[in-house]
Amino acid sequence: MTGKALATLFAMLLLFAAGILAGVALMLTAFGNEASSQLDDQVRTVQRDFDRQVRGLRGDLRDELDRRLGPAGSATP
Protein backbone atom coordinates (compact mmCIF):
# COMPACT_ATOMS: atom_id res chain seq x y z
CA MET A 1 0.00 0.00 0.00
CA THR A 2 1.13 3.46 -0.70
CA GLY A 3 1.38 6.26 1.82
CA LYS A 4 -1.64 8.04 0.38
CA ALA A 5 -3.79 4.90 0.60
CA LEU A 6 -2.73 4.35 4.22
CA ALA A 7 -3.50 7.97 5.07
CA THR A 8 -6.94 7.65 3.47
CA LEU A 9 -7.63 4.40 5.32
CA PHE A 10 -6.47 5.99 8.59
CA ALA A 11 -8.73 9.01 8.01
CA MET A 12 -11.71 6.74 7.30
CA LEU A 13 -11.04 4.76 10.46
CA LEU A 14 -10.83 7.97 12.48
CA LEU A 15 -14.14 9.20 11.03
CA PHE A 16 -15.75 5.84 11.75
CA ALA A 17 -14.48 5.86 15.34
CA ALA A 18 -15.65 9.46 15.82
CA GLY A 19 -19.11 8.52 14.51
CA ILE A 20 -19.33 5.56 16.87
CA LEU A 21 -18.24 7.67 19.84
CA ALA A 22 -20.71 10.41 18.95
CA GLY A 23 -23.52 7.85 18.71
CA VAL A 24 -22.61 6.34 22.07
CA ALA A 25 -22.45 9.80 23.66
CA LEU A 26 -25.88 10.62 22.22
CA MET A 27 -27.37 7.39 23.56
CA LEU A 28 -25.84 7.95 27.01
CA THR A 29 -27.18 11.50 27.09
CA ALA A 30 -30.67 10.29 26.16
CA PHE A 31 -30.46 7.55 28.80
CA GLY A 32 -29.35 10.06 31.44
CA ASN A 33 -32.18 12.44 30.59
CA GLU A 34 -34.75 9.63 30.76
CA ALA A 35 -33.35 8.32 34.05
CA SER A 36 -33.41 11.83 35.51
CA SER A 37 -37.00 12.33 34.38
CA GLN A 38 -38.13 9.04 35.91
CA LEU A 39 -36.30 9.80 39.15
CA ASP A 40 -37.97 13.23 39.33
CA ASP A 41 -41.38 11.59 38.84
CA GLN A 42 -40.70 9.09 41.61
CA VAL A 43 -39.48 11.82 43.98
CA ARG A 44 -42.62 13.86 43.30
CA THR A 45 -44.77 10.79 44.01
CA VAL A 46 -43.00 10.10 47.30
CA GLN A 47 -43.23 13.75 48.35
CA ARG A 48 -46.95 13.86 47.51
CA ASP A 49 -47.61 10.65 49.47
CA PHE A 50 -45.56 11.90 52.42
CA ASP A 51 -47.37 15.24 52.46
CA ARG A 52 -50.72 13.45 52.33
CA GLN A 53 -49.74 11.23 55.26
CA VAL A 54 -48.49 14.20 57.30
CA ARG A 55 -51.74 16.09 56.65
CA GLY A 56 -53.71 13.03 57.72
CA LEU A 57 -51.61 12.63 60.85
CA ARG A 58 -52.02 16.32 61.64
CA GLY A 59 -55.79 15.97 61.27
CA ASP A 60 -55.84 12.84 63.43
CA LEU A 61 -53.81 14.62 66.10
CA ARG A 62 -56.11 17.65 65.99
CA ASP A 63 -59.19 15.40 66.29
CA GLU A 64 -57.68 13.56 69.24
CA LEU A 65 -56.75 16.83 70.99
CA ASP A 66 -60.25 18.18 70.36
CA ARG A 67 -61.70 15.00 71.80
CA ARG A 68 -59.54 15.22 74.92
CA LEU A 69 -59.50 19.00 75.44
CA GLY A 70 -62.71 20.06 73.79
CA PRO A 71 -63.05 22.07 70.57
CA ALA A 72 -62.16 25.39 72.21
CA GLY A 73 -59.04 23.99 73.84
CA SER A 74 -60.58 23.99 77.31
CA ALA A 75 -60.19 20.95 79.51
CA THR A 76 -63.26 18.77 79.94
CA PRO A 77 -64.11 17.61 83.46
DSSP file (Angstrom, degrees, kcal/mol; ACC not computed):
  #  RESIDUE AA STRUCTURE BP1 BP2  ACC     N-H-->O    O-->H-N    N-H-->O    O-->H-N    TCO  KAPPA ALPHA  PHI   PSI    X-CA   Y-CA   Z-CA
    1    1 A M              0   0    0      0, 0.0     2,-0.1     0, 0.0     0, 0.0   0.000 360.0 360.0 360.0 147.2    0.0    0.0    0.0
    2    2 A T     >  -     0   0    0      1,-0.1     4,-2.1     4,-0.0     5,-0.2  -0.410 360.0-107.7 -87.5 168.1    1.1    3.5   -0.7
    3    3 A G  H  > S+     0   0    0      1,-0.2     4,-2.2     2,-0.2     5,-0.2   0.864 119.3  52.3 -63.1 -38.0    1.4    6.3    1.8
    4    4 A K  H  > S+     0   0    0      2,-0.2     4,-2.3     1,-0.2    -1,-0.2   0.903 109.1  49.4 -67.5 -40.4   -1.6    8.0    0.4
    5    5 A A  H  > S+     0   0    0      2,-0.2     4,-2.5     1,-0.2    -2,-0.2   0.895 111.9  48.9 -65.6 -40.1   -3.8    4.9    0.6
    6    6 A L  H  X S+     0   0    0     -4,-2.1     4,-2.7     2,-0.2    -2,-0.2   0.894 110.8  50.2 -66.1 -39.6   -2.7    4.4    4.2
    7    7 A A  H  X S+     0   0    0     -4,-2.2     4,-2.3     2,-0.2    -2,-0.2   0.899 111.8  48.0 -65.0 -40.1   -3.5    8.0    5.1
    8    8 A T  H  X S+     0   0    0     -4,-2.3     4,-2.4     2,-0.2    -2,-0.2   0.921 112.8  48.0 -65.2 -44.4   -6.9    7.7    3.5
    9    9 A L  H  X S+     0   0    0     -4,-2.5     4,-2.4     2,-0.2    -2,-0.2   0.912 112.1  49.9 -61.9 -43.1   -7.6    4.4    5.3
   10   10 A F  H  X S+     0   0    0     -4,-2.7     4,-2.3     2,-0.2    -2,-0.2   0.902 110.5  49.8 -62.0 -42.4   -6.5    6.0    8.6
   11   11 A A  H  X S+     0   0    0     -4,-2.3     4,-2.4     2,-0.2    -2,-0.2   0.901 110.7  49.8 -64.4 -41.0   -8.7    9.0    8.0
   12   12 A M  H  X S+     0   0    0     -4,-2.4     4,-2.5     2,-0.2    -2,-0.2   0.907 110.6  49.7 -64.4 -41.2  -11.7    6.7    7.3
   13   13 A L  H  X S+     0   0    0     -4,-2.4     4,-2.6     2,-0.2    -2,-0.2   0.896 110.4  50.4 -64.8 -39.3  -11.0    4.8   10.5
   14   14 A L  H  X S+     0   0    0     -4,-2.3     4,-2.5     2,-0.2    -2,-0.2   0.918 111.6  47.7 -63.9 -43.1  -10.8    8.0   12.5
   15   15 A L  H  X S+     0   0    0     -4,-2.4     4,-2.3     2,-0.2    -2,-0.2   0.899 112.4  49.8 -63.4 -40.8  -14.1    9.2   11.0
   16   16 A F  H  X S+     0   0    0     -4,-2.5     4,-2.3     2,-0.2    -2,-0.2   0.931 112.3  46.9 -63.1 -46.3  -15.7    5.8   11.7
   17   17 A A  H  X S+     0   0    0     -4,-2.6     4,-2.6     1,-0.2    -2,-0.2   0.895 111.7  51.2 -63.5 -40.6  -14.5    5.9   15.3
   18   18 A A  H  X S+     0   0    0     -4,-2.5     4,-2.4     2,-0.2    -1,-0.2   0.899 110.0  50.0 -64.0 -40.2  -15.7    9.5   15.8
   19   19 A G  H  X S+     0   0    0     -4,-2.3     4,-2.3     2,-0.2    -2,-0.2   0.910 111.4  48.2 -64.0 -42.5  -19.1    8.5   14.5
   20   20 A I  H  X S+     0   0    0     -4,-2.3     4,-2.5     2,-0.2    -2,-0.2   0.941 113.1  47.6 -62.7 -47.6  -19.3    5.6   16.9
   21   21 A L  H  X S+     0   0    0     -4,-2.6     4,-2.5     1,-0.2    -2,-0.2   0.884 111.4  50.6 -62.8 -39.2  -18.2    7.7   19.8
   22   22 A A  H  X S+     0   0    0     -4,-2.4     4,-2.3     2,-0.2    -1,-0.2   0.908 110.9  49.3 -65.2 -41.2  -20.7   10.4   18.9
   23   23 A G  H  X S+     0   0    0     -4,-2.3     4,-2.3     2,-0.2    -2,-0.2   0.910 111.8  47.9 -63.7 -42.7  -23.5    7.8   18.7
   24   24 A V  H  X S+     0   0    0     -4,-2.5     4,-2.6     2,-0.2     5,-0.2   0.915 111.5  50.5 -64.8 -42.6  -22.6    6.3   22.1
   25   25 A A  H  X S+     0   0    0     -4,-2.5     4,-2.2     1,-0.2    -2,-0.2   0.899 110.6  50.0 -62.2 -40.1  -22.4    9.8   23.7
   26   26 A L  H  X S+     0   0    0     -4,-2.3     4,-2.3     2,-0.2    -2,-0.2   0.914 111.6  47.7 -64.4 -43.7  -25.9   10.6   22.2
   27   27 A M  H  X S+     0   0    0     -4,-2.3     4,-2.5     2,-0.2    -2,-0.2   0.905 112.1  49.5 -64.8 -41.6  -27.4    7.4   23.6
   28   28 A L  H  X S+     0   0    0     -4,-2.6     4,-2.5     2,-0.2    -1,-0.2   0.879 110.6  50.6 -65.8 -37.3  -25.8    7.9   27.0
   29   29 A T  H  X S+     0   0    0     -4,-2.2     4,-2.4     2,-0.2    -2,-0.2   0.927 111.6  47.2 -64.8 -44.8  -27.2   11.5   27.1
   30   30 A A  H  X S+     0   0    0     -4,-2.3     4,-2.3     2,-0.2    -2,-0.2   0.908 112.7  49.9 -63.3 -41.6  -30.7   10.3   26.2
   31   31 A F  H  X S+     0   0    0     -4,-2.5     4,-2.7     1,-0.2    -2,-0.2   0.919 110.9  49.6 -62.8 -43.7  -30.5    7.6   28.8
   32   32 A G  H  X S+     0   0    0     -4,-2.5     4,-2.4     2,-0.2    -2,-0.2   0.898 111.0  49.2 -62.8 -41.8  -29.3   10.1   31.4
   33   33 A N  H  X S+     0   0    0     -4,-2.4     4,-2.2     2,-0.2    -1,-0.2   0.915 113.2  46.7 -63.6 -43.3  -32.2   12.4   30.6
   34   34 A E  H  X S+     0   0    0     -4,-2.3     4,-2.5     2,-0.2    -2,-0.2   0.913 112.8  49.1 -66.0 -43.0  -34.8    9.6   30.8
   35   35 A A  H  X S+     0   0    0     -4,-2.7     4,-2.4     1,-0.2    -2,-0.2   0.910 111.8  49.5 -62.7 -41.6  -33.4    8.3   34.1
   36   36 A S  H  X S+     0   0    0     -4,-2.4     4,-2.4    -5,-0.2    -2,-0.2   0.902 110.8  50.0 -63.7 -41.6  -33.4   11.8   35.5
   37   37 A S  H  X S+     0   0    0     -4,-2.2     4,-2.1     2,-0.2    -2,-0.2   0.917 112.2  46.7 -63.9 -44.4  -37.0   12.3   34.4
   38   38 A Q  H  X S+     0   0    0     -4,-2.5     4,-2.3     2,-0.2    -2,-0.2   0.896 111.9  51.0 -65.6 -39.7  -38.1    9.0   35.9
   39   39 A L  H  X S+     0   0    0     -4,-2.4     4,-2.5     2,-0.2    -2,-0.2   0.910 109.0  51.2 -63.9 -42.2  -36.3    9.8   39.2
   40   40 A D  H  X S+     0   0    0     -4,-2.4     4,-2.4     2,-0.2    -1,-0.2   0.906 109.7  50.6 -60.5 -41.9  -38.0   13.2   39.3
   41   41 A D  H  X S+     0   0    0     -4,-2.1     4,-2.1     1,-0.2    -2,-0.2   0.911 111.5  47.5 -62.5 -42.7  -41.4   11.6   38.8
   42   42 A Q  H  X S+     0   0    0     -4,-2.3     4,-2.4     2,-0.2    -2,-0.2   0.896 111.1  50.8 -66.9 -39.6  -40.7    9.1   41.6
   43   43 A V  H  X S+     0   0    0     -4,-2.5     4,-2.7     2,-0.2    -2,-0.2   0.920 110.1  50.1 -63.8 -43.2  -39.5   11.8   44.0
   44   44 A R  H  X S+     0   0    0     -4,-2.4     4,-2.5     1,-0.2    -1,-0.2   0.905 110.7  50.4 -60.7 -41.1  -42.6   13.9   43.3
   45   45 A T  H  X S+     0   0    0     -4,-2.1     4,-2.5     2,-0.2    -2,-0.2   0.923 112.0  46.4 -63.4 -44.8  -44.8   10.8   44.0
   46   46 A V  H  X S+     0   0    0     -4,-2.4     4,-2.7     2,-0.2    -2,-0.2   0.915 113.2  49.4 -65.5 -42.4  -43.0   10.1   47.3
   47   47 A Q  H  X S+     0   0    0     -4,-2.7     4,-2.7     2,-0.2    -2,-0.2   0.915 111.6  48.8 -63.0 -42.0  -43.2   13.8   48.3
   48   48 A R  H  X S+     0   0    0     -4,-2.5     4,-2.3     2,-0.2    -2,-0.2   0.925 113.4  46.6 -63.7 -44.8  -47.0   13.9   47.5
   49   49 A D  H  X S+     0   0    0     -4,-2.5     4,-2.3     2,-0.2    -2,-0.2   0.909 113.4  49.1 -64.1 -41.5  -47.6   10.6   49.5
   50   50 A F  H  X S+     0   0    0     -4,-2.7     4,-2.6     2,-0.2    -2,-0.2   0.926 111.1  49.1 -63.4 -45.5  -45.6   11.9   52.4
   51   51 A D  H  X S+     0   0    0     -4,-2.7     4,-2.6     1,-0.2    -1,-0.2   0.901 110.9  51.0 -61.0 -40.8  -47.4   15.2   52.5
   52   52 A R  H  X S+     0   0    0     -4,-2.3     4,-2.2     1,-0.2    -1,-0.2   0.912 111.3  47.6 -63.5 -42.6  -50.7   13.5   52.3
   53   53 A Q  H  X S+     0   0    0     -4,-2.3     4,-2.6     2,-0.2    -2,-0.2   0.893 111.6  50.0 -67.0 -39.1  -49.7   11.2   55.3
   54   54 A V  H  X S+     0   0    0     -4,-2.6     4,-2.8     2,-0.2    -2,-0.2   0.919 110.7  49.7 -65.4 -42.7  -48.5   14.2   57.3
   55   55 A R  H  X S+     0   0    0     -4,-2.6     4,-2.4     2,-0.2    -2,-0.2   0.913 112.3  48.3 -61.4 -41.4  -51.7   16.1   56.6
   56   56 A G  H  X S+     0   0    0     -4,-2.2     4,-2.6     2,-0.2    -2,-0.2   0.912 112.4  47.9 -64.4 -42.4  -53.7   13.0   57.7
   57   57 A L  H  X S+     0   0    0     -4,-2.6     4,-2.7     2,-0.2    -2,-0.2   0.900 110.8  51.6 -64.4 -41.4  -51.6   12.6   60.9
   58   58 A R  H  X S+     0   0    0     -4,-2.8     4,-2.5     2,-0.2    -2,-0.2   0.917 111.7  47.2 -61.3 -43.6  -52.0   16.3   61.6
   59   59 A G  H  X S+     0   0    0     -4,-2.4     4,-2.7     2,-0.2    -2,-0.2   0.910 111.9  50.0 -64.5 -42.6  -55.8   16.0   61.3
   60   60 A D  H  X S+     0   0    0     -4,-2.6     4,-2.4     2,-0.2    -2,-0.2   0.911 111.9  48.4 -62.0 -41.9  -55.8   12.8   63.4
   61   61 A L  H  X S+     0   0    0     -4,-2.7     4,-2.6     2,-0.2    -2,-0.2   0.912 111.6  49.2 -64.5 -43.3  -53.8   14.6   66.1
   62   62 A R  H  X S+     0   0    0     -4,-2.5     4,-2.6     2,-0.2    -2,-0.2   0.919 111.6  49.5 -62.0 -43.9  -56.1   17.7   66.0
   63   63 A D  H  X S+     0   0    0     -4,-2.7     4,-2.3     2,-0.2    -2,-0.2   0.912 111.9  48.3 -61.7 -42.7  -59.2   15.4   66.3
   64   64 A E  H  X S+     0   0    0     -4,-2.4     4,-2.3     2,-0.2    -2,-0.2   0.910 112.4  48.1 -66.1 -41.8  -57.7   13.6   69.2
   65   65 A L  H  X S+     0   0    0     -4,-2.6     4,-3.4     2,-0.2     5,-0.5   0.901 111.8  50.5 -64.7 -40.1  -56.7   16.8   71.0
   66   66 A D  H  X S+     0   0    0     -4,-2.6     4,-1.9     1,-0.2    -2,-0.2   0.891 110.6  50.2 -62.8 -39.0  -60.3   18.2   70.4
   67   67 A R  H  < S+     0   0    0     -4,-2.3    -2,-0.2    -5,-0.2    -1,-0.2   0.910 119.3  36.4 -65.2 -42.1  -61.7   15.0   71.8
   68   68 A R  H  < S+     0   0    0     -4,-2.3     8,-0.8    -5,-0.1    -2,-0.2   0.879 132.2  25.9 -80.4 -38.5  -59.5   15.2   74.9
   69   69 A L  H  < S-     0   0    0     -4,-3.4    -3,-0.2    -5,-0.2    -2,-0.2   0.602 109.7-110.8-102.8 -14.2  -59.5   19.0   75.4
   70   70 A G    ><  -     0   0    0     -4,-1.9     3,-1.6    -5,-0.5    -1,-0.2  -0.043  38.4 -76.7  93.1 156.6  -62.7   20.1   73.8
   71   71 A P  T 3  S+     0   0    0      0, 0.0    -1,-0.1     0, 0.0    -4,-0.1   0.793 130.5  50.4 -61.6 -29.8  -63.1   22.1   70.6
   72   72 A A  T 3  S-     0   0    0     -3,-0.1    -2,-0.1     2,-0.1     3,-0.1   0.471 118.4-107.2 -89.1   0.1  -62.2   25.4   72.2
   73   73 A G  S <  S+     0   0    0     -3,-1.6     2,-0.3     1,-0.3    -3,-0.2   0.543  77.0 134.2  87.8   6.8  -59.0   24.0   73.8
   74   74 A S        -     0   0    0      1,-0.1    -1,-0.3     0, 0.0     2,-0.1  -0.670  62.3-106.0 -90.8 147.2  -60.6   24.0   77.3
   75   75 A A        -     0   0    0     -2,-0.3    -6,-0.2    -3,-0.1    -5,-0.1  -0.447  29.2-134.6 -71.2 140.4  -60.2   20.9   79.5
   76   76 A T              0   0    0     -8,-0.8    -6,-0.1    -2,-0.1    -1,-0.1  -0.782 360.0 360.0 -95.1 140.5  -63.3   18.8   79.9
   77   77 A P              0   0    0      0, 0.0    -1,-0.1     0, 0.0    -2,-0.0   0.497 360.0 360.0 -70.8 360.0  -64.1   17.6   83.5
